Amino acid sequence: MKTYKGIIFDLDGTLLDTIEDLRDSVNDVMKIYGWKEHDTKACKQMVGNGFRKLIKRALPEDKQKNELFIDEAVNQFSKAYQKRYLNKTIPYEGILKLLESLEEKGIKIAVVTNKPHKSAVKMVETLFGKDYFDLITGSKNDTPRKPNPATTKQTLQKLGCKAGEAIFFGDSDVDIETAKNADIEAIACSWGFRSFESLLAKSPSAILDEPKYISKLF
């Protein structure tokens, strides 16, 4: 059996169920402009590529090419989300137990997310503490977002892992593409924001439907 030394997790939809706070913040923007609000199912299909893509997808079609307007809407969203991003967000069932098991086994654990870096660090440290994760990497102005593999490759280097010694776990096509771009094994998590069928279409190494199965790989 292959020996793995490290794990890279996506954050939203993989470790944390953030969709309600994201949905409420998106709908704050919709209310400002008098547009139809989005339900949870629709918002799940919008997330994964960072805030700008989320808002662009949420806007009416005739506004999606107006970059100045998108800037304004993203700013409104960011202010709304900053006030509530820990209101309804919770770890998925079984995640904390999984992290405890991985720590006991000496597995290095990191997060690579398209969520802004400061928010990602605060969320992880607030909901999980500072002991489980060796590295948390969120989106910054000077770094490309997933599925670009740059931050994932940097994370591997800092963890002291070769690509073949780590697994990337995520809930979206973006995560699967990121892992493949970084030459890391990609395992999809079907408890997150995408359907089993959409994950299967991206050909990950495997699809898991509960966090407890992750620890059995190490």
Secondary structure, 3 states (H helix, E strand, C coil): CCCCCEEEECCECCCEECHHHHHHHHHHHHHHHCCCCCCHHHHHHHCCCCHHHHHHHHCCHHHCCCHHHHHHHHHHHHHHHHHHCCCCCEECCCHHHHHHHHHHCCCEEEEEEEEEHHHHHHHHHHHHCCCCCCEEEEECCCCCCCCCCHHHHHHHHHHCCCHHHEEEEECCHHHHHHHHHCCCEEEEECCCCCCHHHHHCCCCCEEECCHHHCHHHC
